């Protein structure tokens, strides 16, 4: 633990700000439960296991491993990014068990999908179990720690909760921020609440930053340089597996390879209309083109369906397949209203537009389509992956578009599919060159994890 971390968390200003923050959180917690109930209208899983949000979670007696490591990943993307690191931890030390927390049900589903072989389930022993993350309330966190007894906390990317970190420190649980990214925009936001944010960041035992720019912003927030490492993004090491042969066969059967196919993935409110209009324009010159539209959030599937209905384009929902086998061949748009299948649709396309980037959301992960050898497009809002997008662009594997230029850019690839293939090859090569971040992160974690394991054994 760095001395600056202890000092930062114990200043009078820091204590009072955290107390005020905690009181506000307590006041808001009924509304947070109401929000879970509201979101449960579209995703019923939000209404289940709500007690876990308050730390009421029982460590399964069948959890194998003497030393528990708590790994937190907010949702699907962070869980996917954590996969290789978690597998490395489990493979390297048979005495380790993992308690993995997520905030969303889609993240929980991704844990079940990626780590099925390790899960405690159906009365069978295992080395990993899932819980929803506790709210950032002292009582909730203390209950969670008491029940699970973690010896270390690994937080993926940007989840910084003041009470989590303060209570882990008080309980002698070292905490690590993994794959940390801090955009200029986020840094400005944290600066506005510096008295609360800086002590939280300073509490981490060690921070593994994605890029030097992220590290520099963290230092500006008061994090000591010797508690920081620039390890690169572990998303380069993300496992790209397409092992569902049934799904792979269905996609291959439905999507004719002679068509020009582009995928608009992880789209948000305000983007689908632009994408649909761009595709309608593309159809004037390439009437056989197919758009695979994949909204980011399940609760928006019906809303996007309404947009397609009004557009006049022929479309079908993924949930109707394979009952309507062969139907994709006669439509203009396939609306993917399912979760966890995006990689299979990326594989089927010539080109991928990655959403959250035409609106001010910072963009989603462009490395997945790049790793699959697909040409990548994004809008101008790329702050979530700023360094990666800059490098991909420099490698000739990503182009930046606007709402006005999206259609023209797609048409340029449709007219020259070979260009799309070559662009995709550049992206794939770029991803391969940058693998290895998980190894660097693990080397930073290893001394702390081994000391925790030895302490448990003694």
C-alpha positions, 0 to 999 in steps of 0.5 A: 500500500502506498503511503500517499494512498493512506494519507489521501484516504485519511484527510479530514476533507476526504473523510467528510466527502466520503461521509456525505457521498455515503449518506447521499448513496443511502438516500438514493438506494431505494430509487436504485432498487426501483430502477432495477425493477423498472429495467426488469420490465424488459429484462426480468433478470434485473428483478432477481437476486437483488439481495446480492446488491446489499452484500447478502451472498453466501460463499458456496461450500463447494468452492474449491481453493483456499485463496479467494480473489474477487474480480469485478467486471461491470458488464459483457465487455469487461467480462470478456476482457477479463477472460484470459486473465481469469483463466491464467489465474486459475491455471497457474495456481490451483489454490485460487478460487474466483468470486466474480461480480458484475453489475448487469444480468448480461454480464452475469450471462457472459460469466456463465458462458465463458467460465461454465467449466469452472462454475460452482453449479447444480451441487457440483464443486467448482473454482468460480462463482458469480454474484451481483456487485454490492452497492457502494454502501459500507454495510453492503461491502462489509457483508460481502467481504465477510461472506466471501473472504477475498484476499485481493480485489481486481477491478476491470477498467474504470469502476472506482467506488470510494467505499469499496476501496476504503473498506478493502483497505481497512480489511487488508484486502489489496486492490488492483485496477486492471486495464485502466483507462482514463479519457481526458473527458473522464479526467475532467469529471474526476477533477471536479470531485477531486477530494473524493476521487483522488483518495479512491484512485490513490488507494489502489495497491497497483494500477495497470494502465492501458496507455501512457496517456491514461497513466499521465492523467492518473498521476495528475489525479495524485496517483504515485508513479511507482504504483502505476504500470503501462501494460497495454490493453488486455483486450488484445489478448481477448479470446475470440472463439466461435465454438458454437458450431450450430450457430455458426452453421445457421449464420453461414446458411442464412447469409449468402457470401455473394452479398455485400454484408455490413454489421452495425454493432452495439448501436445506441439511441440516435444511431440506428436511424442514421444506419438505416438511412445509410443502408437505404441509400446503399441499396440504390446502388447495391440492391443485394446488400445486407445490413446486420443491425445489433443494438447494444441494449436488449430493452431497445430491440422493439424500438429498433423494430419500430424504426425498421417497420417505418423505414419500409425496408424488408427485415427479419428478427434473429429470434425468428430463425431458424423457424423461418429458415432461408428468410434472410436471403430475401430481406434487406436487414437482419435485426439481431435481438439476441445476446452473446452472438455478435462475433458470429455475425462479425465473421459473416460480414465484410465490414463492421461499424462499431456503435456508441461512436456517432453519439457522444458515448465514446464508442465500443470495442473495435478490436473484436471485428479487427481480430476477425479480419474485418474492416472497421468504421467508427464515428468521431466519439472514440474516447473509450478506446482513444489510443487503440483507435488512433493505432488502428487508424495508423495501421490502416485498419479503421476509418472514422466517419460521421452521420453524413459520410457513413453511407459514402464510406460503406459504398466505397467498400461495397464497390471494392470488397477486395479493399475491405478484405485487405483492410481487415487483414491489416487490423488482424495483423495489428491485433496480433502484434499487440498481444501480451498485455495479460502476461505483463499484468499478471507479472505485476499481480503475482507478488501480491497474489502469492503473498496473499496465498502464503498468508492464507496457507499459514 
